[in-house]
């Protein structure tokens, strides 16, 4: 069986509920603005299966090349705000179904 390379998962508590999150996609930079994409974080409730993919805007162009984003460098407060915003937007973490994609701003709101 082939092994896949996944980002490590991190535990976080938001509003008294336990969640697990991981970096799903690194930022993608391009000279074409339509191809630029920000990082994406996949999150699920610790007791649930339904994921939400929280997509952030690409941000500013890197000055001298872009290093790979280390998931441990992502501030937990940013992820917590993004999870709270996803719940406000209608994501039900304990429901069943396909994963949902939710766009958040650079602050996670």
N, C-alpha and C positions, 0 to 999 in steps of 0.2 A: 504494500500500500504506500502510495506516495505521501510524503510529508509536505505540508504547506507551511509557508513562513507567515506567521501572524504577529502582529504587534502584541506586546504584553498587555494584559488586562489589569485595570486598576479599580479598586473599590472606592465608592464615594457615597456619602449620605446627604440626601436633599429632602428637606421637610420631614425628617424622621424616617425616611424610607431608604433602604440600601439599594444601590445601583452598581452596575459594572460597566466600565467604558473602555474603549480601545481606539487608537488612531486607525481609521480605515483607509484614508487617502492622504498622501503628502500633497502640499501645494504644487500646482502645475503652472509653470511660467511659460509665456510665449510672446512673441512680438505681435501676434494677432490677438486683440482683446477678446474675441469670441472664444478662444481656446484656453484662456486663463481660468484657473479654478483654484479656489482656496482649499484648505484642509477640510477633511470630513471626519467626524467622530461618531462611532457607532456606540449606542448605549442601550442597555436593557435593564429591567428590574431584576434584582438578585433572585427573585422567586419566579420570574416570568420568562417568556421566550421571545416576545415580540420586540423587535429592535426599532429604534428610531435612528436615522442617519442625520446628524446635525451638520449642515454645510455652512462653512464660514466664507466670507468674501476673500478674494485673493490678496488684498492689501497692496502695499507699494512694491515696486520692482526692487529686486535685490541689487545692491551696488556692484559687487565683485563676485558674482556667482552665488549659487545657493547650496548650502549644505543640507543634508538630510535632517529633517526635523526629528528630534528625539522626543518620544511621547512623554518622558519624565519631565521635559521642559515646559509642558503645557500647564498653565496655572489651574489648580483644582477649582478656584473660584470662578474661572471662565467656564469650565465644564458644568459646574453647579448652576450658574445662571442660564446656560443654554438648556439644561435639562428642565429647569423651572419654566423657561419660555416654551419649550416643546409641550409640556403639560398644559400650559395656558392656551396653546394653539389647538389643543384637542387630542393630543396623543394620550392614549390610555395604555399605560405600560403593562397592565395585567390582562389585557384583552388578547384575543387570538387573532391571527391574520398575518398578512405580509408586512414587511418592514415599511416604515413611512419615512419620507425625506422631508426635512424641515429646514428652511433657510433661516439663519440667524445673522445678526450683524457682528461686527468685530468685537463687541463687548459681550456677546452671548445672548443679548436680548432679542 
